[in-house]
Amino acid sequence: MTLEDLTQRLRDFAAARAWEPFHTPKNLTMALSGEVGELISLFQWLTPEEATDWRSDPELEANVLDEIADVTLYLVQLANSLGIDLLAAANAKIDRNEIRFPPPKTVGED
């Protein structure tokens, strides 16, 4: 499935439920923020080791997968509502970061 396929599936899902009027940039941003908060809460009090080993707890694994999915779906819907090509925006940001944060020079490199 491509990102465009996922975007269309979300459009169809919302249309079948007549949710489009509620999918404003403000509402989608707020929903995205809430889902990020739910993802944060899953890791909040874990040690670094527990957080790294999150798949060893089946309940935590299921919850993390669900919240990652929710964050992804709201982000895709938000980008769609704003007319943003999510992959182009992400690639452009990486391009800017490559300039802003060059890799460290190795010893003897000029």
C-alpha angles and dihedrals in degrees: 000000000000127000088253090053090052092047091052092047089053091048090052092046092052093043092052088057096039090239097137094100089058095048096086120147090253095051094043092049091051091048090048090051091051092051092048087052090053090051091049091051091059092060101029101104100025121113116243088257094051091048091051091049095047093133092064089075108065094202093049090046092053092047094048091050091050094049093045087052092049092050091048094048094049091046091052091048091048093050089048093051090050094045092242123151097225096200093048091049092048093048092048089052092051089049090054091045092052088059094040095046109032117186115265116268117249122234111284094018117126 
